[in-house]
Structures are given as C-alpha cells and as structure tokens.
Amino acid sequence: MARASDLLKGVVNVASLPGVYLRLSSVVSDPRSSAADVGRVIAEDPGLTARLLKLVNSAMYGFPSKIETVTHAISIVGTAQLQDLALATSVIRLFAKVPPTMVSMASFWRHSVAVGVTARALAARRREPNVERFFVAGLLHDIGRPIMFLQAPDEVQAAFARAGESGMPLYEAEQAVFGFDHSHVGHALLELWKLPASLRESVQHHHHPERAQRFPAEAAIVHVADQIVNAMHLGTSGEQGVPPLATAAWEAVALPVTVLEDIVAETERHAEAATRVIALDAAA
C-alpha cells in the first residue's frame, strides 16, 4: 500500500520552503542575532515585508498606531511570532498553481485562514505563549489536501464521491480510498520541511486529537477551531458537512462554553481581512 509520503515525490514546487524563510530561521535561532538582523533578512523579500506589515497593521492585532517597519513589528509582536507569520505567508505561495478542479482554492484558503484565526483566539483565551504558532497550525491543518489534488486527482474524486454517497466525513472517505487521509500527507510535508514537532502533531491529529501524545492541547485547539469554522461555513477544504466534535478535545481546551460567542464574533471580524493579506496577496 502506498504511504502518505509517496505523494510528495515529484512535487518540485513544495520540495522545500522559500529560501528567505530558511535564512530567517537560521538568524532567529542564533543567540547573537538582533532584531535588526531579522529585519534585514525579511527585507530581502519586499513582498514578504509588505504582507507582514499589512498583517500586523490589520484589525486582528488592533495596535493603536501604524507599524511602519519590520524592526518595529519585531519589537511589538516578537521575533518568534513574526517568524511564524512569515511561515504562514510564505507557504501559500507554494500552492498558487494548484488547479481548482476539486475545490476552489480561494475557498480552501478562506477556510484555512479562518481556522488559524479561530485557533489563535482560542489559544489567547487560554493565555498560551506565542499564539501565532496556533494561527500557523490552524492555517496549515489541511495542507495535505492540495498535494492530494495535484498528485492523485482520480483517487480524490473517488473519495469525494464516496463521501457524497455515504454521508461520511471526507477524511474518512480518503482513508477508505487511499489507506490514509490528508492529515497524514500534511504531516509528511511538515516533516520534509523540518518544521517544529508541535506543528506536525497538531496537523497530523487534528481529526483525532486524542491520539496526540506530546502536544494534545495544540491538536485539540486546532480540532475545535476546525469544527467552529466548518459550522460557520467560512470557505471549505472539501468537507461538505460538519464532522463531529470530539468531546474530549473540547474538554482539553478547557474553556467555558460562554466564550464561543466571542470566538465566533472575533473570527467573523478578522478572518476575511487576514485572508486578503495572507492568501490573496501571497498567491499573487
């Protein structure tokens, strides 16, 4: 039986992350580096600079005055946080050429960004450090699906048909057709990119957060965020219904039900603007 990682073979445009992100990671991990050093690396890519400044000046952050430079953004948002945002805006560019034969890619990214916004809001309510890592985890939770669209369109079409006929969630239909689902492909891709284990595990287990061993809170938050956004019908990655919420995941998030109204309102306020900055601008 084929493995999820087999689908990555030959996908040249996603074989590695953009060079600017790799250089940024190297600088950030160097204890001798300064905010100015980080700013200089980001400045190598004017498009990335523009997207980051648009994002930190968006309503999602609500800073009282405009942030004009990357160095200023680093001083306010934080180095690790800005690195995560750079990853978010860089990844989408790698998938700009995916044909919209299965799912509108605009709708796909609308859903993905909305899950990121919702996961960030949930993490903020829990007072998690560096909420941007939850934003990135939410953004990338379905990243395996575009690989499947590109590499195995006939099998994906069969999974869509099976889900439509049976009413089962699409990820279960993928499992029936492929022997694995998009979460396994996404995990394999993030492994190829050598991204952090917390990010890999939250993507791999976002449909089954109870299986997360090292980072159960991250997986649970992305799972709950995904279900909220599915229920809000903010774009779609192919799922036609709202898969069941794992009760244990909501318990792991450990927030009162009363926060949901505010979370939904926050997602409604910020998701569209964030999508315009991250997805539409990044794919241009």
C-alpha positions in Angstrom: 0.0 0.0 0.0 1.2 3.5 -0.8 2.3 5.8 2.0 1.3 9.4 2.5 4.9 10.5 2.0 4.8 8.9 -1.5 2.5 11.7 -2.7 5.3 14.2 -2.1 7.6 12.7 -4.7 8.0 14.8 -7.7 6.1 17.8 -6.3 9.0 20.2 -7.1 7.4 23.4 -6.1 6.8 22.3 -2.5 10.0 20.3 -2.0 11.5 23.0 0.2 10.4 26.1 1.9 11.3 29.5 0.4 14.9 30.5 1.0 14.0 33.6 2.9 12.2 31.6 5.5 15.1 29.2 5.9 17.5 32.1 6.3 15.1 33.7 8.8 15.0 30.5 10.8 18.8 30.4 10.9 19.1 34.0 12.1 16.3 33.6 14.7 18.0 30.5 16.2 21.3 32.3 16.5 21.5 33.9 20.0 23.9 36.5 18.7 21.3 37.9 16.2 19.5 41.1 16.9 16.1 42.4 15.7 17.9 44.4 13.1 19.4 41.2 11.7 16.0 39.6 11.5 14.7 42.7 9.8 17.4 42.6 7.2 16.6 39.0 6.2 12.9 39.8 5.8 13.8 42.9 3.8 15.4 40.7 1.2 11.8 39.8 0.1 9.8 43.0 -0.5 6.6 41.0 -1.0 7.1 39.3 2.4 7.8 42.6 4.1 4.7 44.1 2.7 2.5 41.2 3.7 3.9 41.1 7.3 3.3 44.8 7.7 -0.2 44.6 6.3 -1.0 41.7 8.7 0.4 43.4 11.9 -1.5 46.5 10.9 -4.8 44.6 10.4 -7.7 44.6 12.8 -6.5 41.2 14.1 -3.9 43.0 16.1 -5.6 46.3 16.7 -2.4 48.3 17.5 -3.2 51.9 18.3 -0.7 53.3 15.8 0.6 52.2 12.5 3.7 50.0 12.4 5.9 51.2 9.6 8.9 48.9 9.7 9.7 45.3 10.3 12.0 46.2 13.2 9.1 48.0 14.9 6.9 45.0 14.2 9.5 42.7 15.8 9.7 44.9 18.9 5.9 44.7 19.4 4.9 41.3 18.1 8.1 39.4 18.9 10.8 37.6 16.9 9.4 34.1 17.2 5.9 35.3 16.4 7.0 37.2 13.3 8.9 34.1 12.2 5.6 32.2 12.4 3.7 34.8 10.5 6.5 34.7 7.8 6.0 31.0 7.5 2.2 31.4 7.1 2.5 33.9 4.3 5.3 32.0 2.6 3.7 28.6 2.4 0.6 29.7 0.5 2.8 31.0 -2.4 4.0 27.4 -3.0 0.4 26.3 -3.8 -0.5 29.1 -6.1 -0.6 26.7 -9.2 -3.0 24.1 -7.7 -5.9 23.8 -10.2 -9.4 24.4 -8.7 -10.7 21.2 -10.1 -11.8 19.7 -6.8 -12.2 22.7 -4.6 -11.9 26.4 -5.2 -8.5 27.3 -3.8 -9.8 30.7 -2.8 -12.4 28.9 -0.7 -9.8 26.5 0.6 -7.6 29.3 1.9 -10.6 31.2 3.3 -11.3 28.1 5.4 -7.7 27.6 6.4 -7.1 31.2 7.4 -10.3 31.2 9.4 -9.3 28.1 11.3 -6.0 29.9 12.0 -7.8 33.0 13.3 -10.1 30.8 15.4 -7.2 28.7 16.8 -5.3 31.9 17.7 -8.4 33.3 19.5 -8.9 30.0 21.5 -5.2 30.0 22.4 -5.3 33.6 23.5 -8.3 32.8 25.9 -6.1 30.0 27.4 -3.2 32.5 27.8 -0.9 30.3 25.7 2.5 31.7 24.9 3.1 32.8 21.3 -0.5 32.5 20.0 0.9 32.8 16.4 2.0 29.2 16.4 -1.6 28.2 16.8 -2.5 30.5 14.0 0.0 28.7 11.8 -1.2 25.3 12.9 -4.7 26.2 12.0 -3.7 27.7 8.7 -1.8 24.5 7.7 -4.1 21.9 9.2 -5.4 20.8 5.7 -2.2 21.4 3.8 -2.1 17.8 2.7 -5.2 18.2 0.5 -3.6 20.4 -2.2 -0.9 17.7 -2.5 -3.6 15.1 -3.0 -5.4 17.3 -5.5 -2.1 17.6 -7.5 -0.8 14.1 -7.2 -3.9 11.8 -7.2 -6.9 13.6 -8.7 -8.7 10.4 -9.7 -8.5 8.9 -6.2 -9.5 12.2 -4.6 -12.5 12.3 -6.9 -13.4 8.8 -5.8 -13.2 9.9 -2.1 -15.4 12.9 -2.8 -18.0 10.5 -4.5 -17.8 8.1 -1.5 -18.3 10.9 1.0 -21.2 12.3 -1.0 -22.9 8.9 -1.4 -22.4 7.7 2.2 -22.6 11.0 4.1 -19.3 10.1 5.9 -16.7 12.9 6.5 -14.3 13.4 3.6 -11.3 12.5 5.7 -12.9 9.1 6.4 -13.6 8.6 2.7 -9.9 9.5 2.0 -8.9 6.8 4.5 -11.1 4.3 2.7 -9.7 5.1 -0.8 -6.0 5.8 0.0 -5.4 4.0 3.2 -4.5 7.4 4.8 -6.0 10.9 4.8 -4.9 14.4 4.1 -3.7 14.9 7.7 -1.0 12.2 7.2 0.1 13.9 3.9 0.3 17.2 5.7 2.4 15.6 8.5 4.7 14.1 5.9 5.1 17.5 4.2 5.9 19.3 7.5 8.4 16.6 8.3 10.1 17.2 4.9 10.3 20.8 5.8 11.6 20.1 9.3 9.0 22.2 11.0 8.5 22.0 14.8 7.1 18.8 16.3 4.2 20.7 17.9 3.1 21.9 14.5 3.5 18.5 12.9 1.5 16.8 15.6 -1.4 19.3 15.6 -1.7 18.8 11.8 -1.4 15.1 11.9 -4.1 14.6 14.6 -6.5 17.5 14.0 -9.3 15.0 13.3 -8.3 12.7 16.1 -6.8 14.9 18.8 -7.0 12.2 21.4 -4.1 10.5 19.5 -1.7 13.4 20.1 1.0 12.2 22.5 3.3 15.2 23.1 1.1 18.2 22.2 -2.5 17.3 23.0 -3.6 20.9 23.7 -2.4 22.1 20.3 -4.2 19.3 18.5 -7.4 19.9 20.5 -7.4 23.6 19.8 -7.0 23.1 16.0 -9.7 20.4 16.1 -12.2 22.7 17.8 -11.2 25.6 15.6 -11.8 23.5 12.5 -15.3 22.5 13.7 -16.2 26.0 14.6 -15.2 27.3 11.1 -17.0 24.4 9.4 -20.1 25.3 11.3 -19.7 28.9 10.2 -19.3 27.8 6.6 -16.3 30.1 6.0 -14.9 28.5 2.9 -14.2 24.8 2.6 -11.3 22.4 2.0 -13.7 19.9 0.5 -15.8 18.9 3.6 -19.4 19.3 2.8 -20.8 18.9 6.3 -19.6 19.5 9.8 -17.7 16.5 11.2 -18.5 15.6 14.8 -16.7 17.5 17.5 -14.6 15.3 19.7 -15.9 15.8 23.2 -12.5 15.1 24.8 -11.0 17.8 22.6 -13.4 20.4 23.9 -12.6 19.2 27.5 -8.9 19.5 26.7 -9.3 23.1 25.5 -10.7 23.7 29.0 -12.7 26.9 28.2 -16.3 27.7 29.2 -18.9 27.4 26.6 -19.7 31.0 27.1 -16.5 32.0 25.2 -17.8 30.6 21.9 -20.0 33.6 21.1 -17.0 35.9 21.4 -14.7 33.4 19.4 -17.2 33.3 16.6 -17.6 37.1 16.6 -13.8 37.5 16.5 -13.4 35.1 13.6 -16.1 37.0 11.7 -14.3 40.3 12.3 -10.8 39.2 11.4 -10.9 36.2 9.1 -11.7 38.0 5.8 -9.1 40.7 6.3 -6.5 38.1 7.2 -7.4 36.0 4.2 -6.9 39.0 1.9 -3.5 39.7 3.3 -2.2 36.2 3.7 -3.9 34.2 1.0 -4.8 36.5 -1.8 -1.8 38.7 -1.7 0.6 35.8 -1.1 -0.8 33.9 -4.0 -0.4 36.8 -6.4 
